[in-house]
Amino acid sequence: MRSRVTTHPDSRTWDLAGLSVTRIVIDPAQISLLLSSGFVGDADAIDLIIENAFTISDGNGMTHTANPAAVGTLAPVLSLRLRPTHSLVASRDGTLVLRLSEGAELRVPKRERYESWQTFGHGDFTDASMLCSPHEGPPWAERVSLRPA
């Protein structure tokens, strides 16, 4: 497996070339997106679970707020179906940005109470498994050096 992540001090960016939003699941508490190639047997994928309000910008200047708990806000989520993805950016402050084709963007802010989002990476994306909790620190696991200073 090869990693598709670029690491920066305050963020991690995954190259999602070749993936699309292939599944959308909506329930009263969360929205789940599967980012995959759609090919049977392809192990490279990311499950993205969003547990609070987020925005979707359509690339034409319109931004919509969606909330799993508010049914009337969810129609814009369906516009993501089968849309190609470009990148996934997780920031140290807990913000998650999914960049899609035609300039569209999904943005999830960190919430001060409860988890905001989580990802489960598979195949080349195993390093994309993260949890954005209300605790301090980045959503990714940081390696701790055991060497004395």
Contact map, one row per residue, 1 for C-alpha under 8 A:
11100000000000000000000000000000000000000000000000000000000000000000000000000000000000000000000000000000000000000000000000110000000000000000000000000
11110000000000000000000000000000000000000000000000000000000000000000000000000000000000000000000000000000000000000000000000010000000000000000000000000
11111000000000000000000000000000000000000000000000000000000000000000000000000000000000000000000000000000000000000000000000011010000000000000000000000
01111100000001110000000000000000000000000000000000000000000000000000000000000000000000000000000000000000000000000000000000011000000000000000000000000
00111110000111100000000000000000000000000000000000000000000000000000000000000000000000000000000000000000000000000000000000000010000000000000000000000
00011111000111000000000000000000000000000000000000000000000000000000000000000000000000000000000000000000000000000000000000000000000000000000000000000
00001111101110000000000000000000000000000000000000000000000000000000000000000000000000000000000000000000000000000000000000000000000000000000000000000
00000111111100000000000000000000000000000000000000000000000000000000000000000000000000000000000000000000000000000000000000000000000000000000000000000
00000011111000000000000000000000000000000000000000000000000000000000000000000000000000000000000000000000000000000000000000000000000000000000000000000
00000001111100000000000000000000000000000000000000000000000000000000000000000000000000000011100000000000000000000000000000000000000000000000000000000
00000011111110000000000000000000000000000000000000000000000000000000000000000000000000001111000000000000000000000000000000000000000000000000000000000
00001111011111000000000000000000000000000000000000000000000000000000000000000000000000001110000000000000000000000000000000000000000000000000000000000
00001110001111100000000000000000000000000000000000000000000000000000000000000000000000111100000000000000000000000000000000000000000000000000000000000
00011100000111110000000000000000000000000000000000000000000000000000000000000000000000111000000000000000000000000000000000000001000000000000000000000
00011000000011111000000000000000000000000000000000000000000000000000000000000000000001110000000000000000000000000000000000000000000000000000000000000
00010000000001111110000000000000000000000000000000000000000000000000000000000000000011110000000000000000000000000000000000000000000000000000000000000
00000000000000111110000000000000000000000000000000000000000000000000000000000000000111100000000000000000000000000000000000000000000000000000000000000
00000000000000011111000000000000000110000000000000000000000000000000000000000000000110000000000000000000000000000000000000000000000000000000000000000
00000000000000011111100000000000001111000000100000000000000000000000000000000000000111000000000000000000000000000000000000000000000000000000000000000
00000000000000000111110000000000001111000000000000000000000000000000000000000000011110000000000000000000000000000000000000000000000000000000000000000
00000000000000000011111100000000111100000000000000000000000000000000000000000001111110000000000000000000000000000000000000000000000000000000000000000
00000000000000000001111100000000111111000000000000000000000000000000000000000000111000000000000000000000000000000000000000000000000000000000000000000
00000000000000000000111110000001111000000000000000000000000000000000000000000000110000000000000000000000000000000000000000000000000000000000000000000
00000000000000000000111111000011110000000000000000000000000000000000000000000100100000000000000000000000000000000000000000000000000000000000000000000
00000000000000000000001111100011100000000000000000000000000000000000000000000000000000000000000000000000000000000000000000000000000000000000000000000
00000000000000000000000111110111000000000000000000000000000000000001000000000000000000000000000000000000000000000000000000000000000000000000000000000
00000000000000000000000011111110000000000000000000000000000000000001000000000000000000000000000000000000000000000000000000000000000000000000000000000
00000000000000000000000001111100000000000000000000000000000000000001110000000000000000000000000000000000000000000000000000000000000000000000000000000
00000000000000000000000000111110000000000000000000110000000000000001100000000000000000000000000000000000000000000000000000000000000000000000000000000
00000000000000000000000001111111000000000000000011110000000000000001100000000000000000000000000000000000000000000000000000000000000000000000000000000
00000000000000000000000111101111100000000000000011100000000000000001000000000000000000000000000000000000000000000000000000000000000000000000000000000
00000000000000000000001111000111110000000000001111000000000000000000000000000000000000000000000000000000000000000000000000000000000000000000000000000
00000000000000000000111110000011111000000000001110000000000000000000000000000000000000000000000000000000000000000000000000000000000000000000000000000
00000000000000000000111100000001111100000000111100000000000000000000000000000000000000000000000000000000000000000000000000000000000000000000000000000
00000000000000000011111000000000111110000000111100000000000000000000000000000000000010000000000000000000000000000000000000000000000000000000000000000
00000000000000000111110000000000011111100101110000000000000000000000000000000000000000000000000000000000000000000000000000000000000000000000000000000
00000000000000000111010000000000001111100101100000000000000000000000000000000000000000000000000000000000000000000000000000000000000000000000000000000
00000000000000000011010000000000000111110100000000000000000000000000000000000000000000000000000000000000000000000000000000000000000000000000000000000
00000000000000000000000000000000000111111100000000000000000000000000000000000000000000000000000000000000000000000000000000000000000000000000000000000
00000000000000000000000000000000000001111100000000000000000000000000000000000000000000000000000000000000000000000000000000000000000000000000000000000
00000000000000000000000000000000000000111110000000000000000000000000000000000000000000000000000000000000000000000000000000000000000000000000000000000
00000000000000000000000000000000000111111111100000000000000000000000000000000000000000000000000000000000000000000000000000000000000000000000000000000
00000000000000000000000000000000000000001111100000000000000000000000000000000000000000000000000000000000000000000000000001110000000000000000000000000
00000000000000000000000000000000000110000111110000000000000000000000000000000000000000000000000000000000000000000000000011111000000000000000000000000
00000000000000000010000000000000011110000111111000000000000000000000000000000000000000000000000000000000000000000000000011111000000000000000000000000
00000000000000000000000000000000011100000001111100000000000000000000000000000000000000000000000000000000000000000000001111001001000000000000000000000
00000000000000000000000000000001111000000000111110000000000000000000000000000000000000000000000000000000000000000000001110000000000000000000000000000
00000000000000000000000000000001111000000000011111000000000000000000000000000000000000000000000000000000000000000000111100000000000000000000000000000
00000000000000000000000000000111100000000000001111100000000000000000000000000000000000000000000000000000000000000000111000000000000000000000000000000
00000000000000000000000000000111000000000000000111110000000000000000000000000000000000000000000000000000000100000001110000000000000000000000000000000
00000000000000000000000000001110000000000000000011111000000000000001000000000000000000000000000000000000000000000011100000000000000000000000000000000
00000000000000000000000000001100000000000000000001111100000000000011000000000000000000000000000000000000000100100001100000000000000000000000000000000
00000000000000000000000000000000000000000000000000111110000000001111000000000000000000000000000000000000000100000000000000000000000000000000000000000
00000000000000000000000000000000000000000000000000011111000000001110000000000000000000000000000000000000011110000000000000000000000000000000000000000
00000000000000000000000000000000000000000000000000001111100000111100000000000000000000000000000000000000011100000000000000000000000000000000000000000
00000000000000000000000000000000000000000000000000000111110000111100000000011000000000000000000000000001111000000000000000000000000000000000000000000
00000000000000000000000000000000000000000000000000000011111111110000000000000000000000000000000000000001110000000000000000000000000000000000000000000
00000000000000000000000000000000000000000000000000000001111111100000000000000000000000000000000000000111100000000000000000000000000000000000000000000
00000000000000000000000000000000000000000000000000000000111111000000000000000000000000000000000000000111100000000000000000000000000000000000000000000
00000000000000000000000000000000000000000000000000000000111111000000000000000000000000000000000000000010000000000000000000000000000000000000000000000
00000000000000000000000000000000000000000000000000000000111111100000000000000000000000000000000000000000000000000000000000000000000000000000000000000
00000000000000000000000000000000000000000000000000000000111111110000000000000000000000000000000000000000000000000000000000000000000000000000000000000
00000000000000000000000000000000000000000000000000000011110011111000000000000000000000000000000000000000000000000000000000000000000000000000000000000
00000000000000000000000000000000000000000000000000000011100001111100000010010000000000000000000000000000000000000000000000000000000000000000000000000
00000000000000000000000000000000000000000000000000001111000000111110000010000000000000000000000000000000000000000000000000000000000000000000000000000
00000000000000000000000000000000000000000000000000001111000000011111010011011000000000000000000000000000000000000000000000000000000000000000000000000
00000000000000000000000000000000000000000000000000011100000000001111111011000000000000000000000000000000000000000000000000000000000000000000000000000
00000000000000000000000001111110000000000000000000111000000000000111111011000000000000000000000000000000000000000000000000000000000000000000000000000
00000000000000000000000000011100000000000000000000000000000000000011111000000000000000000000000000000000000000000000000000000000000000000000000000000
00000000000000000000000000010000000000000000000000000000000000000111111111000000000000000000000000000000000000000000000000000000000000000000000000000
00000000000000000000000000000000000000000000000000000000000000000011111111000000000000000000000000000000000000000000000000000000000000000000000000000
00000000000000000000000000000000000000000000000000000000000000000000011111100000000000000000000000000000000000000000000000000000000000000000000000000
00000000000000000000000000000000000000000000000000000000000000011111011111110000000000000000000000000000000000000000000000000000000000000000000000000
00000000000000000000000000000000000000000000000000000000000000000111011111111100000000000000000000000000000000000000000000000000000000000000000000000
00000000000000000000000000000000000000000000000000000000000000000000000111111110000000000000000000000000000000000000000000000000000000000000000000000
00000000000000000000000000000000000000000000000000000001000000010100000011111111000000000000000000000000000000000000000000000000000000000000000000000
00000000000000000000000000000000000000000000000000000001000000000100000001111111100000000000000000000000000000000000000000000000000000000000000000000
00000000000000000000000100000000000000000000000000000000000000000000000001111111100000000000000000000000000000000000000000000000000000000000000000000
00000000000000000000000000000000000000000000000000000000000000000000000000111111101000000000000000000000000000000000000000000000000000000000000000000
00000000000000000000100000000000000000000000000000000000000000000000000000011111111000000000000000000000000000000000000000000000000000000000000000000
00000000000000000000111100000000000000000000000000000000000000000000000000001111111000000000000000000000000000000000000000000000000000000000000000000
00000000000000000001111000000000000000000000000000000000000000000000000000000001111100000000000000000000000000000000000000000000000000000000000000000
00000000000000000001110000000000000000000000000000000000000000000000000000000011111110000000000000011000000000000000000000000000000000000000000000000
00000000000000001111100000000000000000000000000000000000000000000000000000000000011111000000000000011000000000000000000000000000000000000000000000000
00000000000000011111100000000000001000000000000000000000000000000000000000000000001111100000000001111000000000000000000000000000000000000000000000000
00000000000000111010000000000000000000000000000000000000000000000000000000000000000111110000000001111000000000000000000000000000000000000000000000000
00000000000011111000000000000000000000000000000000000000000000000000000000000000000011111000000001110000000000000000000000000000000000000000000000000
00000000000011110000000000000000000000000000000000000000000000000000000000000000000001111100000111100000000000000000000000000000000000000000000000000
00000000001111000000000000000000000000000000000000000000000000000000000000000000000000111110000111000000000000000000000000000000000000000000000000000
00000000001110000000000000000000000000000000000000000000000000000000000000000000000000011111011110000000000000000000000000000000000000000010000000000
00000000011100000000000000000000000000000000000000000000000000000000000000000000000000001111111100000000000000000000000000000000000000000110000000000
00000000011000000000000000000000000000000000000000000000000000000000000000000000000000000111111000000000000000000000000000000000000000001110000000000
00000000010000000000000000000000000000000000000000000000000000000000000000000000000000000011111000000000000001000000000000000000000000001100000000000
00000000000000000000000000000000000000000000000000000000000000000000000000000000000000000111111100000000000011000000000000000000000100000110000000000
00000000000000000000000000000000000000000000000000000000000000000000000000000000000000000111111110000000001111000000000000000000000000000000000000000
00000000000000000000000000000000000000000000000000000000000000000000000000000000000000011110011111000000001110000000000000000000000000000000000000000
00000000000000000000000000000000000000000000000000000000000000000000000000000000000000011100001111100000111100000000000000000000000000000000000000000
00000000000000000000000000000000000000000000000000000000000000000000000000000000000011111000000111110000111000000000000000000000000000000000000000000
00000000000000000000000000000000000000000000000000000000000000000000000000000000000011110000000011111011110000000000000000000000000000000000000000000
00000000000000000000000000000000000000000000000000000000000000000000000000000000001111100000000001111111110000000000000000000000000000000000000000000
00000000000000000000000000000000000000000000000000000000000000000000000000000000001111000000000000111111000000000000000000000000000000000000000000000
00000000000000000000000000000000000000000000000000000000011000000000000000000000000000000000000000011111000000000000000000000000000000000000000000000
00000000000000000000000000000000000000000000000000000000011100000000000000000000000000000000000000111111100000000000000000000000000000000000000000000
00000000000000000000000000000000000000000000000000000001111000000000000000000000000000000000000000111111110000000000000000000000000000000000000000000
00000000000000000000000000000000000000000000000000000001111000000000000000000000000000000000000011110011111000000000000000000000000000000000000000000
00000000000000000000000000000000000000000000000000000111100000000000000000000000000000000000000011110001111100000000000000000000000000000000000000000
00000000000000000000000000000000000000000000000000000111000000000000000000000000000000000000001111000000111110000000000000000000000000000000000000000
00000000000000000000000000000000000000000000000001011110000000000000000000000000000000000000001110000000011111000001100000000000000000000000000000000
00000000000000000000000000000000000000000000000000000100000000000000000000000000000000000000011100000000001111100001000000000000000000000000000000000
00000000000000000000000000000000000000000000000000000000000000000000000000000000000000000000111000000000000111110011000000000000000111000000000000000
00000000000000000000000000000000000000000000000000010000000000000000000000000000000000000000000000000000000011111111000000000000000011000000000000000
00000000000000000000000000000000000000000000000000000000000000000000000000000000000000000000000000000000000001111100000000000000000001000000000000000
00000000000000000000000000000000000000000000000000000000000000000000000000000000000000000000000000000000000000111110000000000000000011000000000000000
00000000000000000000000000000000000000000000000000000000000000000000000000000000000000000000000000000000000000111111000000000000000011000000000000000
00000000000000000000000000000000000000000000000000100000000000000000000000000000000000000000000000000000000001101111110000000000001111000000000000000
00000000000000000000000000000000000000000000000001110000000000000000000000000000000000000000000000000000000111100111110000000000000111000000000000000
00000000000000000000000000000000000000000000000111110000000000000000000000000000000000000000000000000000000100000011111000000000001110000000000000000
00000000000000000000000000000000000000000000000111000000000000000000000000000000000000000000000000000000000000000011111100000000111100000000000000000
00000000000000000000000000000000000000000000011110000000000000000000000000000000000000000000000000000000000000000000111110000001111000000000000000000
00000000000000000000000000000000000000000000011100000000000000000000000000000000000000000000000000000000000000000000011111000101110000000000000000000
00000000000000000000000000000000000000000001111000000000000000000000000000000000000000000000000000000000000000000000001111111111100000000000000000000
00000000000000000000000000000000000000000011110000000000000000000000000000000000000000000000000000000000000000000000000111111100000000000000000000000
10000000000000000000000000000000000000000011100000000000000000000000000000000000000000000000000000000000000000000000000011111100000000000000000000000
11110000000000000000000000000000000000000011100000000000000000000000000000000000000000000000000000000000000000000000000011111110000000000000000000000
00110000000000000000000000000000000000000001110000000000000000000000000000000000000000000000000000000000000000000000000011111111100000000000000000000
00000000000000000000000000000000000000000000000000000000000000000000000000000000000000000000000000000000000000000000000111111111100000000000000000000
00101000000000000000000000000000000000000000000000000000000000000000000000000000000000000000000000000000000000000000000010011111100000000000000000000
00000000000001000000000000000000000000000000010000000000000000000000000000000000000000000000000000000000000000000000001110001111110000000001000000000
00000000000000000000000000000000000000000000000000000000000000000000000000000000000000000000000000000000000000000000011110001111111000000001000000000
00000000000000000000000000000000000000000000000000000000000000000000000000000000000000000000000000000000000000000000011100000001111100000011100000000
00000000000000000000000000000000000000000000000000000000000000000000000000000000000000000000000000000000000000000010111000000000111110000011000000000
00000000000000000000000000000000000000000000000000000000000000000000000000000000000000000000010000000000000001000011110000000000011111000110000000000
00000000000000000000000000000000000000000000000000000000000000000000000000000000000000000000000000000000000001101111100000000000001111100010000000000
00000000000000000000000000000000000000000000000000000000000000000000000000000000000000000000000000000000000001111111000000000000000111110000000000000
00000000000000000000000000000000000000000000000000000000000000000000000000000000000000000000000000000000000000000000000000000000000011111000000000000
00000000000000000000000000000000000000000000000000000000000000000000000000000000000000000000000000000000000000000000000000000000000001111100000000000
00000000000000000000000000000000000000000000000000000000000000000000000000000000000000000001100000000000000000000000000000000000000000111110000000000
00000000000000000000000000000000000000000000000000000000000000000000000000000000000000000011110000000000000000000000000000000000000100011111110000000
00000000000000000000000000000000000000000000000000000000000000000000000000000000000000000111010000000000000000000000000000000000011110001111100000000
00000000000000000000000000000000000000000000000000000000000000000000000000000000000000000000000000000000000000000000000000000001111000000111110000000
00000000000000000000000000000000000000000000000000000000000000000000000000000000000000000000000000000000000000000000000000000000010000000111111000000
00000000000000000000000000000000000000000000000000000000000000000000000000000000000000000000000000000000000000000000000000000000000000000101111100000
00000000000000000000000000000000000000000000000000000000000000000000000000000000000000000000000000000000000000000000000000000000000000000000111110000
00000000000000000000000000000000000000000000000000000000000000000000000000000000000000000000000000000000000000000000000000000000000000000000011111000
00000000000000000000000000000000000000000000000000000000000000000000000000000000000000000000000000000000000000000000000000000000000000000000001111100
00000000000000000000000000000000000000000000000000000000000000000000000000000000000000000000000000000000000000000000000000000000000000000000000111110
00000000000000000000000000000000000000000000000000000000000000000000000000000000000000000000000000000000000000000000000000000000000000000000000011111
00000000000000000000000000000000000000000000000000000000000000000000000000000000000000000000000000000000000000000000000000000000000000000000000001111
00000000000000000000000000000000000000000000000000000000000000000000000000000000000000000000000000000000000000000000000000000000000000000000000000111
